[in-house]
Amino acid sequence: MAEINYNNLYNQLSPMEQRYYDQQFSKNYVPGQENIMLSSQPAYEQMKAAYEAEQQIPETGFFDSLFGSASAAEPDSINYGIINTNQALPFKSMVDMYGMANQDLVNQINT
């Protein structure tokens, strides 16, 4: 809902105002702090409203934006099969890894 509100406010800005908003306003505006360069813009109040609406949009990570996000109360319904790092990497060190590879080679030669 917050994203829709922001998009509506942002889309009311002219293309030049949107460009200014993206390049200057959104990076330099600090709520409650006067900035004459920003406040002298003709669409200052509209940009301010868009900025405030944008701040209400929940932050999402890269994967959330690709796959959607689940709330903390929702259990993950995808089972990847790996429960812990010991299952993902069965050896504890490089020595174990090479020892397993060498043992496998010996077993292949012996059969």
N, C-alpha and C positions, 0 to 999 in steps of 0.2 A: 504494500500500500504506500509506504514512504517513497519507494522508487517511482511509482506512478505519479505521485505528487511532485517529486523533483522533476521528472521528465516533462510534465505539464508546464511547470514554471520555467524550466530551461528552454522549452520550445516556444515560449512566448517572447523570448529575446530575439532580436534580429540576428542574422548571420554574423555581422560585425561585432555585436554585443556578445554573442556566444564565443566568438574567437577571443575577445578580450577577457571574458569570464574564464575560459580554459587556460589562457596563457598568463594572466595577471591576477585577476580577482581571487580565484579559488586558491592560489598559492600564497597570496599576501594578506588576505582578509583575516583579521583577528577580532572575534566578537568582543564588543565592549571597548575596543581600542580605536581611536580616531586615526584615519589615514586619509589625508587630504587628496592624494592621488586617486584613491578609489572612490571616495565620497563625492568627488567632483564629476563623476561620470553621470550622464543623463539617466541611465537605467540602474543607478545605484540601488534603489529600493527593491527592484525586481531581482537583481543579482544577489542581494542580501537574502531575500526570501528563498531563492533557489539554493543558495549555500546552506541556509538553515535546514531546508528540506533534505538536502544531500547528506547532511550530518545525521539524519534520522535513519538512513539506510544501513542495515546491519552489514558489518564487514564480512566479506567472504574470501576464502582462500582460493587459490588457483583450481584445486580439484573440486571445491564446492561449486565454482562457476561452471565447470564442465559437467559434473555429475549430479548437481543438486546437493542440498545439505540435509542432514537428519538432525533432529533435536537430540539433546542428551538423554531424554527419556525414551527415545526410540532405539531399540537394539539394532545393531547392524545385522541385516538379514543375509549378507553375503558371507559365506564361509570360504576363506582362502586356503584352509588346510594347514597353515602354519600357526601353531599356538604360541611358540616361543622361539628365541633365537637358536636354541640347541637343535630344534627341528629344522630350521632353515640352514644351519651350518653345523653338521654333526661332529666336526672335529674341533678341538679346542685350540690347536695351534697349527702352524705350517708343518711342523714335524709330524703331527698326526696325519695331516693331509697327505704328505709325501709317503709316509709309512703305509697308509691305506692304498695308495696308488701302486707302490712297489709290491705290496702283498697281493694285490689283484693281479698284477703282471706275473708274479711267481705262480699264482694259482692257474692262470691261463696257460702258462708254459707246461705245468705239470699235468694238465688234463689232456 
